Amino acid sequence: MGCFAVILYRRQKRLWIGGLTVALVVVIGLSFAVVWPSKGLSSSWSSGFIGFPQDMGGVLTTRTLTQNFSVAPGSFLSVEVPLGDVLVLPGTGTEVDVRTVVSAQGTSAANAKQNAQSVQWERATPNAQEIDLSLDSTLPNALRGSRTVITIPSKMQISLTDHLGNVTSSGTFEALSVLDNMGNITNRGNVLGELDLQSDLGDILQEGSVGSQTVIQDHLGNIQVIVPSRQTLQIDATTDMGSVYSRLPVLGGTVTDKGLHGQIGRGRLSGTVQITDNLGDITFEGANTP
């Protein structure tokens, strides 16, 4: 529970949109179009760079940033990205490898290069088993976009915060927390302990086995949960403006158009899943796995 408390603390500290999603959509909508999420889990966001509406010039340049370090088993990695997509891939051994392509814009080639040089990874190590990474720039609005690929050892504890962009992950995590203010969250990985996924504006897909405690929240987007058919879970799911569907039998509970409360699976209970959605559909499915 200690790791989960740290994750929740970071979420409260860094959340800068929260309940103001609707107001923010109106403001950003003046600068670029937001595609309304379609039924199912089709993506509402295109891949690649996403730019701020402010114009810093007509010359665009890119720069590659790297981070590489060793971690102890069960270490906690915190990553914060203000703008851009994040991809987390499983690795081997004890090495964490971070590769980020940043995009910067300027009035000339020299100015664009200067803006790109202002973007850096800031790294802190509060203790022997915790690493904090933040993508920052000393020049306001210098960062026009980014794409980060993180390769990690198995069974790490991960906390990802992405303010504008998509987050995709796979592998096996001791604990996983993802906060995405505007973008899709896709986790095709297994989580052994606590899983916490939250998007203010975007779809969420969780595909893989989940652990003792799972919390998924979405303000504006669809949620799809695909778990192994052999896993037994206690489910509590509600949506305000949408529908709840289950392709798995629900035992000892109730299923309505707006909520699902009961047990999925007939074996030994392995965890709880709590899901809330303000505006979007919630779907449960089973997958046959070895």
Backbone as CSV, one residue per row, in Angstrom:
resi,resn,N_x,N_y,N_z,CA_x,CA_y,CA_z,C_x,C_y,C_z
1,MET,0.817,-1.219,0.000,0.000,0.000,0.000,0.847,1.264,0.000
2,GLY,2.140,1.143,0.395,2.994,2.315,0.434,3.187,2.914,-0.947
3,CYS,3.442,2.059,-1.938,3.623,2.542,-3.311,2.352,3.206,-3.814
4,PHE,1.190,2.592,-3.517,-0.071,3.146,-3.994,-0.323,4.521,-3.388
5,ALA,0.070,4.706,-2.109,-0.086,6.019,-1.476,0.789,7.055,-2.158
6,VAL,2.003,6.654,-2.538,2.894,7.581,-3.248,2.298,7.967,-4.585
7,ILE,1.731,6.971,-5.302,1.118,7.245,-6.596,-0.031,8.219,-6.455
8,LEU,-0.888,8.003,-5.457,-2.019,8.898,-5.254,-1.553,10.299,-4.897
9,TYR,-0.483,10.399,-4.106,0.054,11.715,-3.746,0.540,12.446,-4.995
10,ARG,1.270,11.723,-5.857,1.770,12.355,-7.066,0.620,12.810,-7.949
11,ARG,-0.418,11.984,-7.992,-1.571,12.344,-8.827,-2.218,13.636,-8.343
12,GLN,-2.412,13.763,-7.050,-3.007,14.976,-6.518,-2.100,16.178,-6.744
13,LYS,-0.805,15.958,-6.684,0.153,17.053,-6.820,0.216,17.566,-8.242
14,ARG,0.129,16.650,-9.217,0.398,17.020,-10.590,-0.839,17.232,-11.443
15,LEU,-1.990,16.875,-10.954,-3.213,17.000,-11.740,-3.540,18.462,-11.992
16,TRP,-3.561,18.888,-13.247,-3.802,20.299,-13.568,-5.032,20.513,-14.426
17,ILE,-5.766,19.426,-14.703,-7.020,19.601,-15.434,-8.190,19.175,-14.558
18,GLY,-8.162,17.902,-14.094,-9.192,17.396,-13.196,-10.589,17.598,-13.738
19,GLY,-11.442,18.212,-12.919,-12.841,18.385,-13.272,-13.104,19.483,-14.267
20,LEU,-12.052,20.175,-14.747,-12.247,21.283,-15.687,-12.109,20.823,-17.131
21,THR,-12.282,19.540,-17.385,-12.075,19.004,-18.718,-12.944,19.700,-19.757
22,VAL,-14.218,19.867,-19.469,-15.135,20.437,-20.441,-14.725,21.852,-20.822
23,ALA,-14.364,22.656,-19.813,-13.941,24.024,-20.094,-12.671,24.045,-20.928
24,LEU,-11.744,23.125,-20.666,-10.491,23.091,-21.395,-10.725,22.678,-22.844
25,VAL,-11.635,21.731,-23.069,-11.948,21.313,-24.423,-12.462,22.483,-25.242
26,VAL,-13.293,23.332,-24.635,-13.825,24.496,-25.338,-12.702,25.429,-25.755
27,VAL,-11.760,25.681,-24.833,-10.657,26.596,-25.134,-9.764,26.036,-26.223
28,ILE,-9.340,24.758,-26.082,-8.450,24.166,-27.066,-9.165,23.957,-28.385
29,GLY,-10.460,23.766,-28.347,-11.222,23.580,-29.566,-11.167,24.769,-30.499
30,LEU,-10.843,25.954,-29.957,-10.689,27.127,-30.805,-9.445,27.035,-31.677
31,SER,-8.491,26.175,-31.273,-7.222,26.088,-31.988,-7.094,24.832,-32.836
32,PHE,-7.663,23.708,-32.388,-7.624,22.512,-33.208,-8.828,21.655,-32.866
33,ALA,-9.230,20.837,-33.852,-10.452,20.050,-33.714,-10.195,18.836,-32.857
34,VAL,-11.155,18.537,-31.974,-11.114,17.324,-31.167,-12.123,16.342,-31.746
35,VAL,-11.669,15.129,-32.071,-12.544,14.114,-32.643,-13.341,13.460,-31.529
36,TRP,-14.631,13.463,-31.625,-15.484,12.857,-30.599,-15.277,11.353,-30.592
37,PRO,-15.082,10.752,-29.401,-14.835,9.308,-29.353,-15.990,8.523,-29.945
38,SER,-15.695,7.607,-30.860,-16.724,6.782,-31.459,-17.001,5.576,-30.572
39,LYS,-18.058,4.867,-30.871,-18.428,3.710,-30.063,-17.357,2.644,-30.197
40,GLY,-17.041,1.974,-29.108,-15.959,1.019,-29.111,-14.679,1.669,-28.625
41,LEU,-13.536,1.190,-29.133,-12.270,1.715,-28.637,-11.427,2.270,-29.772
42,SER,-12.055,2.756,-30.842,-11.270,3.364,-31.905,-10.644,4.654,-31.408
43,SER,-9.420,4.892,-31.821,-8.648,6.001,-31.283,-9.208,7.341,-31.726
44,SER,-9.257,8.289,-30.783,-9.687,9.642,-31.080,-8.495,10.550,-31.343
45,TRP,-7.283,10.001,-31.234,-6.077,10.813,-31.367,-5.153,10.170,-32.383
46,SER,-4.564,10.986,-33.234,-3.606,10.465,-34.189,-2.239,10.344,-33.533
47,SER,-1.429,9.425,-34.030,-0.097,9.260,-33.471,0.833,10.344,-33.996
48,GLY,1.996,10.439,-33.378,2.970,11.438,-33.797,2.913,12.664,-32.925
49,PHE,3.554,13.734,-33.381,3.664,14.949,-32.594,2.333,15.682,-32.494
50,ILE,2.092,16.233,-31.320,0.935,17.094,-31.087,1.483,18.445,-30.682
51,GLY,1.071,19.514,-31.337,1.667,20.817,-31.064,0.756,21.753,-30.313
52,PHE,1.352,22.655,-29.535,0.602,23.715,-28.897,0.131,24.710,-29.955
53,PRO,-0.978,25.422,-29.716,-1.463,26.382,-30.709,-0.581,27.614,-30.867
54,GLN,0.254,27.957,-29.856,1.105,29.134,-29.980,2.118,28.927,-31.105
55,ASP,2.368,29.984,-31.886,3.287,29.906,-33.008,4.601,30.553,-32.628
56,MET,5.703,29.777,-32.694,7.023,30.305,-32.366,7.891,30.481,-33.609
57,GLY,7.327,30.326,-34.775,8.091,30.476,-36.003,7.795,29.359,-36.968
58,GLY,8.499,29.374,-38.114,8.180,28.443,-39.178,9.180,27.331,-39.360
59,VAL,10.275,27.281,-38.573,11.298,26.259,-38.738,11.173,25.229,-37.630
60,LEU,11.038,23.972,-38.021,10.852,22.890,-37.057,12.108,22.018,-37.035
61,THR,12.553,21.658,-35.849,13.712,20.780,-35.719,13.460,19.754,-34.632
62,THR,14.203,18.653,-34.676,14.064,17.603,-33.681,15.412,17.337,-33.013
63,ARG,15.338,16.746,-31.829,16.526,16.413,-31.060,16.220,15.164,-30.246
64,THR,17.199,14.279,-30.126,17.004,13.030,-29.398,17.671,13.100,-28.027
65,LEU,16.909,12.787,-26.997,17.408,12.757,-25.624,17.420,11.312,-25.138
66,THR,18.414,10.947,-24.350,18.496,9.584,-23.841,18.797,9.586,-22.350
67,GLN,18.316,8.552,-21.681,18.614,8.279,-20.281,18.803,6.777,-20.151
68,ASN,19.814,6.368,-19.387,20.053,4.956,-19.170,20.614,4.769,-17.764
69,PHE,20.003,3.876,-16.994,20.462,3.635,-15.633,19.985,2.265,-15.159
70,SER,20.693,1.744,-14.171,20.347,0.453,-13.586,19.422,0.651,-12.390
71,VAL,18.542,-0.311,-12.156,17.609,-0.239,-11.036,17.620,-1.567,-10.288
72,ALA,17.248,-1.500,-9.031,17.098,-2.711,-8.226,15.719,-3.316,-8.468
73,PRO,15.557,-4.612,-8.247,14.241,-5.242,-8.413,13.172,-4.545,-7.574
74,GLY,12.002,-4.320,-8.190,10.894,-3.679,-7.488,11.013,-2.182,-7.354
75,SER,11.948,-1.549,-8.069,12.137,-0.097,-7.966,10.922,0.661,-8.493
76,PHE,10.823,1.923,-8.061,9.714,2.796,-8.440,10.225,3.838,-9.429
77,LEU,9.590,3.916,-10.609,9.952,4.880,-11.643,8.786,5.810,-11.897
78,SER,9.035,7.113,-11.767,8.020,8.126,-12.022,8.443,8.939,-13.239
79,VAL,7.535,9.099,-14.209,7.834,9.827,-15.440,6.716,10.833,-15.704
80,GLU,7.102,12.076,-16.000,6.119,13.114,-16.318,6.483,13.762,-17.651
81,VAL,5.516,13.807,-18.569,5.705,14.383,-19.898,4.607,15.412,-20.136
82,PRO,4.957,16.667,-20.453,3.924,17.678,-20.666,3.220,17.559,-22.005
83,LEU,3.906,17.000,-23.016,3.357,17.008,-24.369,3.995,15.908,-25.198
84,GLY,3.207,14.947,-25.641,3.738,13.902,-26.510,3.327,12.510,-26.088
85,ASP,3.593,11.544,-26.949,3.231,10.151,-26.710,4.309,9.443,-25.899
86,VAL,3.879,8.445,-25.103,4.797,7.637,-24.301,4.512,6.164,-24.579
87,LEU,5.572,5.420,-24.862,5.471,3.981,-25.101,6.387,3.268,-24.121
88,VAL,5.830,2.325,-23.335,6.600,1.548,-22.364,6.684,0.107,-22.850
89,LEU,7.919,-0.405,-22.979,8.149,-1.751,-23.489,8.901,-2.593,-22.453
90,PRO,8.665,-3.901,-22.432,9.397,-4.761,-21.492,10.824,-5.000,-21.961
91,GLY,11.745,-4.999,-21.014,13.142,-5.264,-21.314,13.648,-6.434,-20.499
92,THR,14.964,-6.571,-20.431,15.570,-7.654,-19.662,16.636,-7.072,-18.745
93,GLY,17.093,-7.859,-17.808,18.155,-7.427,-16.915,17.677,-6.383,-15.930
94,THR,18.536,-5.399,-15.645,18.236,-4.372,-14.640,18.310,-2.963,-15.223
95,GLU,18.374,-2.837,-16.547,18.563,-1.531,-17.170,17.237,-0.878,-17.556
96,VAL,17.128,0.415,-17.273,16.044,1.255,-17.787,16.623,2.115,-18.895
97,ASP,16.011,2.085,-20.060,16.479,2.868,-21.204,15.359,3.796,-21.658
98,VAL,15.652,5.090,-21.736,14.666,6.105,-22.134,15.198,6.824,-23.371
99,ARG,14.412,6.835,-24.419,14.790,7.519,-25.659,13.638,8.434,-26.072
100,THR,13.909,9.731,-26.174,12.880,10.722,-26.471,13.287,11.572,-27.667
101,VAL,12.411,11.660,-28.650,12.604,12.581,-29.761,11.710,13.790,-29.500
102,VAL,12.325,14.949,-29.279,11.573,16.167,-29.019,11.539,17.021,-30.284
103,SER,10.476,17.781,-30.430,10.299,18.678,-31.560,10.198,20.104,-31.048
104,ALA,10.965,21.010,-31.671,10.956,22.423,-31.288,10.847,23.276,-32.547
105,GLN,10.293,24.468,-32.379,10.051,25.357,-33.511,10.675,26.710,-33.230
106,GLY,11.141,27.381,-34.276,11.736,28.701,-34.109,11.606,29.541,-35.356
107,THR,12.032,30.782,-35.248,11.937,31.713,-36.378,13.031,31.459,-37.409
108,SER,14.084,30.729,-37.024,15.170,30.373,-37.924,15.712,29.026,-37.489
109,ALA,16.613,28.462,-38.306,17.193,27.175,-37.946,17.967,27.265,-36.642
110,ALA,18.709,28.362,-36.468,19.485,28.548,-35.237,18.571,28.719,-34.035
111,ASN,17.474,29.460,-34.219,16.531,29.675,-33.128,15.817,28.382,-32.759
112,ALA,15.430,27.583,-33.771,14.776,26.306,-33.508,15.714,25.362,-32.770
113,LYS,17.002,25.354,-33.156,17.985,24.513,-32.480,18.157,24.944,-31.027
114,GLN,18.184,26.258,-30.800,18.292,26.774,-29.435,17.092,26.346,-28.597
115,ASN,15.906,26.426,-29.184,14.703,25.998,-28.470,14.757,24.507,-28.147
116,ALA,15.263,23.705,-29.103,15.364,22.262,-28.866,16.371,21.958,-27.757
117,GLN,17.465,22.729,-27.705,18.477,22.512,-26.680,17.966,22.840,-25.281
118,SER,16.895,23.629,-25.200,16.356,24.005,-23.891,15.547,22.887,-23.249
119,VAL,15.195,21.855,-24.047,14.396,20.739,-23.540,15.327,19.669,-22.980
120,GLN,15.111,19.273,-21.726,15.983,18.306,-21.059,15.159,17.362,-20.182
121,TRP,15.726,16.191,-19.941,15.193,15.318,-18.907,15.805,15.718,-17.575
122,GLU,14.973,15.996,-16.601,15.457,16.240,-15.240,15.262,14.962,-14.432
123,ARG,16.340,14.508,-13.795,16.284,13.241,-13.055,16.629,13.467,-11.589
124,ALA,15.826,12.882,-10.726,16.071,12.943,-9.285,15.953,11.534,-8.718
125,THR,16.675,11.288,-7.640,16.643,9.996,-6.953,16.406,10.235,-5.471
126,PRO,15.142,10.328,-5.067,14.838,10.580,-3.649,15.393,9.520,-2.707
127,ASN,15.432,8.263,-3.191,16.021,7.190,-2.379,16.582,6.134,-3.320
128,ALA,17.133,5.088,-2.742,17.845,4.092,-3.540,16.955,3.340,-4.516
129,GLN,15.653,3.306,-4.262,14.754,2.540,-5.123,13.701,3.413,-5.798
130,GLU,13.962,4.709,-5.940,13.011,5.599,-6.617,13.748,6.526,-7.560
131,ILE,13.246,6.614,-8.796,13.801,7.513,-9.804,12.671,8.365,-10.370
132,ASP,12.862,9.683,-10.384,11.882,10.611,-10.937,12.441,11.243,-12.204
133,LEU,11.679,11.176,-13.294,12.064,11.800,-14.555,10.992,12.798,-14.968
134,SER,11.403,14.021,-15.330,10.472,15.049,-15.799,11.055,15.689,-17.051
135,LEU,10.268,15.731,-18.116,10.684,16.395,-19.350,10.331,17.871,-19.236
136,ASP,11.361,18.740,-19.196,11.144,20.160,-18.950,11.915,20.996,-19.960
137,SER,11.525,22.276,-20.047,12.212,23.230,-20.908,12.373,24.549,-20.170
138,THR,13.531,25.186,-20.369,13.772,26.490,-19.742,13.122,27.617,-20.525
139,LEU,12.636,27.337,-21.745,11.971,28.344,-22.573,10.482,28.027,-22.663
140,PRO,9.615,28.954,-22.319,8.174,28.707,-22.397,7.756,28.330,-23.821
141,ASN,6.970,27.267,-23.939,6.398,26.822,-25.207,7.442,26.348,-26.213
142,ALA,8.679,26.088,-25.774,9.698,25.609,-26.705,9.383,24.197,-27.194
143,LEU,8.835,23.380,-26.319,8.513,22.001,-26.675,7.237,21.971,-27.505
144,ARG,7.359,21.518,-28.743,6.201,21.441,-29.633,5.628,20.031,-29.720
145,GLY,6.381,19.055,-29.298,5.916,17.676,-29.329,7.034,16.744,-28.898
146,SER,6.696,15.502,-28.604,7.708,14.523,-28.227,7.154,13.119,-28.388
147,ARG,8.074,12.193,-28.522,7.710,10.771,-28.510,8.756,10.049,-27.689
148,THR,8.326,9.395,-26.606,9.236,8.764,-25.661,9.017,7.261,-25.652
149,VAL,10.103,6.504,-25.774,10.073,5.049,-25.657,10.886,4.662,-24.425
150,ILE,10.240,3.970,-23.476,10.888,3.558,-22.234,10.926,2.035,-22.193
151,THR,12.119,1.480,-22.063,12.286,0.039,-21.929,12.676,-0.263,-20.486
152,ILE,11.903,-1.130,-19.828,12.103,-1.352,-18.390,12.199,-2.842,-18.077
153,PRO,12.880,-3.193,-16.981,12.858,-4.588,-16.518,11.456,-4.958,-16.033
154,SER,11.207,-6.232,-15.912,9.889,-6.687,-15.450,9.698,-6.389,-13.972
155,LYS,8.444,-6.327,-13.575,8.022,-6.201,-12.179,8.483,-4.912,-11.511
156,MET,8.560,-3.820,-12.280,8.829,-2.519,-11.688,7.518,-1.849,-11.290
157,GLN,7.615,-0.852,-10.450,6.484,-0.006,-10.092,6.597,1.278,-10.926
158,ILE,5.555,1.569,-11.705,5.625,2.661,-12.671,4.493,3.659,-12.424
159,SER,4.841,4.961,-12.459,3.846,6.030,-12.424,4.118,6.959,-13.604
160,LEU,3.148,7.059,-14.534,3.291,7.888,-15.725,2.267,9.019,-15.697
161,THR,2.731,10.237,-15.939,1.839,11.388,-16.067,2.086,12.026,-17.429
162,ASP,1.059,12.069,-18.266,1.157,12.669,-19.595,0.021,13.672,-19.730
163,HIS,0.366,14.929,-19.922,-0.666,15.961,-19.948,-1.358,16.076,-21.306
164,LEU,-0.658,15.779,-22.389,-1.259,15.881,-23.720,-0.563,14.890,-24.647
165,GLY,-1.159,13.722,-24.808,-0.567,12.675,-25.630,-1.085,11.314,-25.218
166,ASN,-0.730,10.291,-25.975,-1.176,8.936,-25.704,-0.136,8.165,-24.910
167,VAL,-0.588,7.237,-24.053,0.298,6.370,-23.275,-0.030,4.920,-23.617
168,THR,0.989,4.172,-24.026,0.835,2.762,-24.362,1.881,1.962,-23.596
169,SER,1.487,0.853,-22.973,2.421,0.069,-22.178,2.151,-1.414,-22.340
170,SER,3.210,-2.202,-22.135,3.100,-3.656,-22.151,4.201,-4.230,-21.263
171,GLY,4.021,-5.466,-20.849,4.982,-6.088,-19.957,4.317,-6.554,-18.678
172,THR,5.119,-6.721,-17.643,4.625,-7.125,-16.329,5.063,-6.087,-15.309
173,PHE,4.098,-5.575,-14.553,4.368,-4.502,-13.602,4.016,-4.951,-12.197
174,GLU,4.845,-4.557,-11.253,4.512,-4.761,-9.852,3.345,-3.859,-9.469
175,ALA,3.376,-2.615,-9.953,2.273,-1.662,-9.791,2.360,-0.686,-10.955
176,LEU,1.196,-0.206,-11.428,1.159,0.703,-12.570,0.124,1.788,-12.330
177,SER,0.555,3.046,-12.530,-0.345,4.185,-12.433,-0.137,5.066,-13.658
178,VAL,-1.230,5.411,-14.352,-1.152,6.289,-15.520,-2.195,7.379,-15.386
179,LEU,-1.748,8.616,-15.450,-2.626,9.778,-15.492,-2.408,10.466,-16.828
180,ASP,-3.458,10.546,-17.636,-3.371,11.179,-18.950,-4.482,12.214,-19.040
181,ASN,-4.095,13.496,-19.060,-5.111,14.542,-19.078,-5.890,14.566,-20.394
182,MET,-5.167,14.474,-21.525,-5.831,14.488,-22.830,-5.123,13.487,-23.731
183,GLY,-5.685,12.294,-23.844,-5.092,11.256,-24.673,-5.592,9.887,-24.278
184,ASN,-5.299,8.902,-25.110,-5.708,7.526,-24.852,-4.697,6.807,-23.971
185,ILE,-5.187,5.856,-23.166,-4.338,4.983,-22.366,-4.573,3.551,-22.824
186,THR,-3.504,2.860,-23.200,-3.584,1.464,-23.613,-2.546,0.668,-22.847
187,ASN,-3.000,-0.254,-22.001,-2.078,-1.142,-21.284,-2.377,-2.581,-21.678
188,ARG,-1.451,-3.176,-22.419,-1.548,-4.586,-22.777,-0.504,-5.354,-21.965
189,GLY,-0.609,-5.222,-20.665,0.349,-5.850,-19.776,-0.330,-6.412,-18.551
190,ASN,0.418,-7.216,-17.808,-0.084,-7.821,-16.583,0.380,-7.005,-15.383
191,VAL,-0.532,-6.748,-14.462,-0.225,-5.975,-13.258,-0.424,-6.883,-12.048
192,LEU,0.618,-7.029,-11.250,0.576,-7.949,-10.119,-0.108,-7.336,-8.898
193,GLY,0.085,-6.035,-8.707,-0.482,-5.362,-7.539,-1.517,-4.329,-7.922
194,GLU,-1.284,-3.066,-7.503,-2.251,-2.008,-7.756,-2.145,-1.471,-9.184
195,LEU,-3.307,-1.258,-9.796,-3.406,-0.663,-11.127,-4.329,0.542,-11.039
196,ASP,-3.862,1.686,-11.537,-4.631,2.926,-11.464,-4.504,3.643,-12.801
197,LEU,-5.597,3.721,-13.559,-5.608,4.376,-14.865,-6.637,5.491,-14.844
198,GLN,-6.241,6.684,-15.304,-7.178,7.805,-15.339,-6.928,8.669,-16.560
199,SER,-7.992,8.928,-17.311,-7.938,9.836,-18.450,-9.069,10.846,-18.318
200,ASP,-8.746,12.111,-18.559,-9.788,13.131,-18.562,-10.488,13.195,-19.917
201,LEU,-9.741,12.999,-20.990,-10.311,13.067,-22.337,-9.588,12.061,-23.220
202,GLY,-10.152,10.866,-23.362,-9.543,9.814,-24.168,-10.096,8.458,-23.783
203,ASP,-9.833,7.459,-24.612,-10.274,6.099,-24.347,-9.252,5.369,-23.487
204,ILE,-9.716,4.344,-22.759,-8.841,3.518,-21.927,-9.050,2.053,-22.289
205,LEU,-7.947,1.348,-22.560,-7.979,-0.092,-22.786,-7.035,-0.767,-21.804
206,GLN,-7.558,-1.696,-21.014,-6.750,-2.553,-20.145,-6.922,-3.982,-20.629
207,GLU,-5.834,-4.583,-21.129,-5.877,-5.943,-21.651,-4.774,-6.750,-20.991
208,GLY,-5.154,-7.635,-20.098,-4.187,-8.432,-19.364,-4.703,-8.710,-17.968
209,SER,-4.016,-9.570,-17.256,-4.443,-9.897,-15.900,-4.189,-8.722,-14.967
210,VAL,-5.064,-8.560,-13.994,-4.944,-7.468,-13.031,-4.730,-8.059,-11.638
211,GLY,-4.253,-7.194,-10.724,-3.878,-7.665,-9.409,-4.934,-7.429,-8.357
212,SER,-4.483,-7.145,-7.155,-5.369,-7.079,-5.999,-6.321,-5.902,-6.052
213,GLN,-5.896,-4.775,-6.620,-6.737,-3.578,-6.619,-6.584,-2.835,-7.941
214,THR,-7.704,-2.635,-8.640,-7.712,-1.921,-9.919,-8.727,-0.790,-9.865
215,VAL,-8.277,0.407,-10.225,-9.151,1.577,-10.291,-8.976,2.209,-11.662
216,ILE,-10.075,2.363,-12.402,-10.047,2.980,-13.727,-11.100,4.076,-13.770
217,GLN,-10.671,5.291,-14.168,-11.578,6.441,-14.225,-11.418,7.153,-15.559
218,ASP,-12.550,7.552,-16.128,-12.530,8.303,-17.379,-13.641,9.345,-17.331
219,HIS,-13.307,10.569,-17.715,-14.321,11.625,-17.733,-15.035,11.694,-19.086
220,LEU,-14.296,11.514,-20.174,-14.882,11.639,-21.509,-14.187,10.647,-22.433
221,GLY,-14.731,9.455,-22.543,-14.131,8.415,-23.372,-14.655,7.049,-22.987
222,ASN,-14.366,6.061,-23.816,-14.814,4.696,-23.575,-13.758,3.898,-22.816
223,ILE,-14.216,2.923,-22.017,-13.335,2.049,-21.244,-13.593,0.609,-21.667
224,GLN,-12.515,-0.109,-22.007,-12.618,-1.517,-22.365,-11.652,-2.308,-21.495
225,VAL,-12.158,-3.336,-20.836,-11.347,-4.181,-19.952,-11.424,-5.616,-20.465
226,ILE,-10.251,-6.183,-20.794,-10.161,-7.562,-21.266,-9.251,-8.320,-20.298
227,VAL,-9.816,-9.275,-19.578,-9.051,-10.034,-18.584,-9.087,-11.514,-18.963
228,PRO,-8.123,-12.300,-18.475,-8.181,-13.745,-18.725,-9.478,-14.339,-18.199
229,SER,-10.078,-15.214,-18.976,-11.358,-15.822,-18.578,-11.244,-16.616,-17.293
230,ARG,-10.039,-17.110,-16.974,-9.834,-17.886,-15.757,-9.759,-17.023,-14.506
231,GLN,-9.626,-15.696,-14.647,-9.463,-14.831,-13.478,-10.818,-14.500,-12.861
232,THR,-10.865,-14.511,-11.528,-12.087,-14.201,-10.795,-11.920,-12.846,-10.115
233,LEU,-12.851,-11.927,-10.399,-12.741,-10.552,-9.917,-14.083,-10.060,-9.396
234,GLN,-14.024,-9.174,-8.406,-15.207,-8.466,-7.938,-15.274,-7.142,-8.685
235,ILE,-16.382,-6.907,-9.393,-16.497,-5.745,-10.293,-17.512,-4.752,-9.748
236,ASP,-17.139,-3.473,-9.815,-18.061,-2.380,-9.493,-17.851,-1.302,-10.553
237,ALA,-18.782,-1.216,-11.514,-18.614,-0.301,-12.640,-19.884,0.508,-12.867
238,THR,-19.724,1.827,-13.059,-20.865,2.699,-13.318,-20.484,3.745,-14.358
239,THR,-21.468,4.158,-15.161,-21.299,5.250,-16.105,-22.483,6.190,-15.992
240,ASP,-22.230,7.484,-16.079,-23.304,8.471,-15.987,-24.043,8.618,-17.316
241,MET,-23.296,8.794,-18.395,-23.885,8.977,-19.714,-23.195,8.025,-20.680
242,GLY,-23.684,6.811,-20.730,-23.121,5.759,-21.557,-23.801,4.455,-21.211
243,SER,-23.199,3.347,-21.601,-23.758,2.032,-21.317,-22.661,1.102,-20.827
244,VAL,-23.079,0.077,-20.047,-22.155,-0.939,-19.539,-22.500,-2.268,-20.185
245,TYR,-21.485,-2.920,-20.757,-21.672,-4.210,-21.412,-20.716,-5.217,-20.790
246,SER,-21.175,-6.460,-20.649,-20.309,-7.530,-20.164,-20.506,-8.757,-21.029
247,ARG,-19.416,-9.247,-21.608,-19.449,-10.485,-22.371,-19.029,-11.670,-21.511
248,LEU,-18.949,-11.436,-20.200,-18.655,-12.481,-19.223,-19.830,-12.597,-18.268
249,PRO,-20.153,-13.805,-17.792,-21.257,-13.958,-16.838,-20.947,-13.211,-15.535
250,VAL,-21.963,-12.574,-14.993,-21.842,-11.849,-13.733,-22.617,-12.626,-12.672
251,LEU,-21.927,-12.993,-11.587,-22.526,-13.826,-10.556,-22.809,-13.009,-9.302
252,GLY,-23.926,-13.298,-8.656,-24.230,-12.725,-7.352,-24.296,-11.218,-7.325
253,GLY,-24.816,-10.606,-8.368,-24.884,-9.149,-8.394,-25.952,-8.660,-9.347
254,THR,-25.792,-7.438,-9.799,-26.770,-6.821,-10.692,-26.063,-6.241,-11.908
255,VAL,-26.763,-6.306,-13.044,-26.266,-5.718,-14.289,-27.376,-4.871,-14.883
256,THR,-27.118,-3.590,-15.064,-28.055,-2.690,-15.712,-27.339,-1.965,-16.838
257,ASP,-28.076,-1.121,-17.528,-27.485,-0.354,-18.624,-26.427,0.626,-18.115
258,LYS,-26.547,1.047,-16.866,-25.635,2.049,-16.310,-24.650,1.486,-15.280
259,GLY,-24.777,0.216,-14.931,-23.883,-0.290,-13.899,-23.763,-1.796,-13.895
260,LEU,-22.652,-2.259,-13.348,-22.393,-3.685,-13.194,-21.756,-3.887,-11.826
261,HIS,-22.390,-4.727,-11.015,-21.912,-4.960,-9.662,-22.032,-6.449,-9.367
262,GLY,-20.916,-7.127,-9.250,-20.951,-8.550,-8.998,-19.603,-9.187,-9.246
263,GLN,-19.613,-10.502,-9.402,-18.380,-11.267,-9.551,-18.282,-11.840,-10.951
264,ILE,-17.092,-11.731,-11.538,-16.788,-12.358,-12.815,-15.837,-13.517,-12.548
265,GLY,-16.201,-14.709,-12.998,-15.383,-15.894,-12.757,-15.901,-16.710,-11.590
266,ARG,-15.513,-17.975,-11.554,-16.039,-18.895,-10.529,-14.947,-19.434,-9.603
267,GLY,-13.735,-18.990,-9.784,-12.653,-19.494,-8.965,-12.416,-18.647,-7.726
268,ARG,-11.204,-18.728,-7.221,-10.825,-17.967,-6.034,-10.673,-16.494,-6.390
269,LEU,-11.260,-15.625,-5.566,-11.219,-14.190,-5.837,-9.775,-13.698,-5.809
270,SER,-9.360,-13.011,-6.889,-7.977,-12.547,-6.985,-7.836,-11.035,-6.903
271,GLY,-8.968,-10.295,-6.957,-8.846,-8.846,-6.873,-10.173,-8.145,-7.083
272,THR,-10.146,-6.825,-6.905,-11.323,-5.985,-7.112,-11.050,-4.993,-8.230
273,VAL,-12.089,-4.663,-8.963,-12.004,-3.711,-10.071,-13.102,-2.666,-9.892
274,GLN,-12.713,-1.406,-9.769,-13.654,-0.309,-9.640,-13.497,0.624,-10.836
275,ILE,-14.602,0.844,-11.559,-14.545,1.642,-12.782,-15.657,2.684,-12.763
276,THR,-15.310,3.917,-13.071,-16.295,4.990,-13.201,-16.032,5.746,-14.496
277,ASP,-17.116,6.117,-15.164,-17.024,6.853,-16.423,-18.126,7.907,-16.432
278,ASN,-17.766,9.144,-16.698,-18.774,10.199,-16.745,-19.528,10.202,-18.072
279,LEU,-18.796,10.078,-19.177,-19.421,10.142,-20.496,-18.727,9.144,-21.416
280,GLY,-19.248,7.922,-21.472,-18.648,6.896,-22.301,-19.138,5.514,-21.918
281,ASP,-18.857,4.535,-22.766,-19.272,3.155,-22.536,-18.191,2.384,-21.788
282,ILE,-18.623,1.357,-21.039,-17.724,0.448,-20.334,-17.994,-0.971,-20.832
283,THR,-16.947,-1.674,-21.255,-17.100,-3.030,-21.799,-16.151,-3.984,-21.106
284,PHE,-16.669,-5.156,-20.698,-15.860,-6.217,-20.115,-15.823,-7.401,-21.074
285,GLU,-14.638,-7.961,-21.267,-14.481,-9.125,-22.122,-13.509,-10.096,-21.484
286,GLY,-13.578,-11.359,-21.906,-12.655,-12.371,-21.436,-11.742,-12.834,-22.552
287,ALA,-10.531,-13.233,-22.196,-9.559,-13.736,-23.154,-9.064,-15.088,-22.696
288,ASN,-9.014,-16.046,-23.607,-8.515,-17.377,-23.272,-6.988,-17.365,-23.316
289,THR,-6.367,-17.521,-22.162,-4.907,-17.508,-22.065,-4.438,-18.787,-21.413
290,PRO,-3.171,-19.194,-21.669,-2.661,-20.414,-21.040,-2.669,-20.337,-19.542
